[in-house]
């Protein structure tokens, strides 16, 4: 069938939504990785035996929201990253159109 061509604005909005989805899904793994890497450093006790232990203890002690502690700055980083990706992905087409005029 025929597919509707997205406008630049719609495409950018879809990119933003997808990036937000990726951040929400991936962030707990990033948080756990960071906790595992920083334990035992500079006076920090070793609290976790591994990834599953860290995940379980975080859920038990802090609840589901504990897996998303500090996610705000990641969303603030996401906006410029998605915008830059959008501009860079559209740049070759824009340059080509300008050269063909």
N, C-alpha and C positions, 0 to 999 in steps of 0.2 A: 504494500500500500504506500500511499504518499505520506511522507513525514513532514511535519510542520518545521520550518526553519526557525530557530530561536533568534530573537533579536540579541544585540550585544548586551543589553541590560539584563534580559532574561537569562542568558548564558552566564553572566557574571553572578547573578543571584543563585543560580543552580550550583556554581562553583563554590560560593560561600556556604550554602547549605550543606554540600557534600563535605567540605573541609570541617565544618562544625561537627558533623556526624563522625568523621574520622577522629577528631580530637576527643570526643566523648567516649568512643570505643577504645581508643588506644591509651588514653591518659592513665587509667589504673595500672597498666603495665609499666608505664614510664615512672609512676610514683613508686611502685614496688622495686623497680630496678635501682632508682635513686636511693631508696631506704637501704637496700642490700649493699650498695656501693659505699654508702657513708657510714654504716655501722662499723664500730671499732676504730674510727678515725678520731683524733684529737679529743680524747676523753669521752667519746660516745661508746656506750656499751654494745656488745654483740647481743642482739635481741632475737634474731631469726636464723633458722637452720637452712633456709632456702626460700625459693619463690612461693611455693604452696604454703609454707609456714607463715611467711610475711603476709600473704593474702588473707589467710584464715585469721591471724591475730588482728590485722587491721579491721576486718569485718566485725570481729567479736568485740574489740575494744572501742572502735570509733563508728561502727555501723557503715552502711553503704556510702554515706556522704564522706566518710574518711578516705575512701578510694579516690575522691575528687578534690581533696584538700589542695589548694593552690592552683586550681584549674584556671582561675580568672586571667592571670598573666598570659597563659597559653592562648586564650581567645584574643587578647590584645595583640599578640604576635601574629595571629592568624590573619587579621584584616590586612595589614600591609603585605604579607606573604601571598595571599590570594590575589590581591590587586596587582602586585608585580607580575605574578604568573599570568594573569589575564592580559596585561599590557604586552608582555613578551610574546605570548602565544598569538596575539593579533598583529604584532608589529610587521612580520614578513609580508602578510597580505596587504597591509596598509602601504608599505614601501613599494610593493609590486604595482599596486593600483596607481600610486603617484608616478612611477617610472613609465607606465604605459600611457599616460595622458599626453 
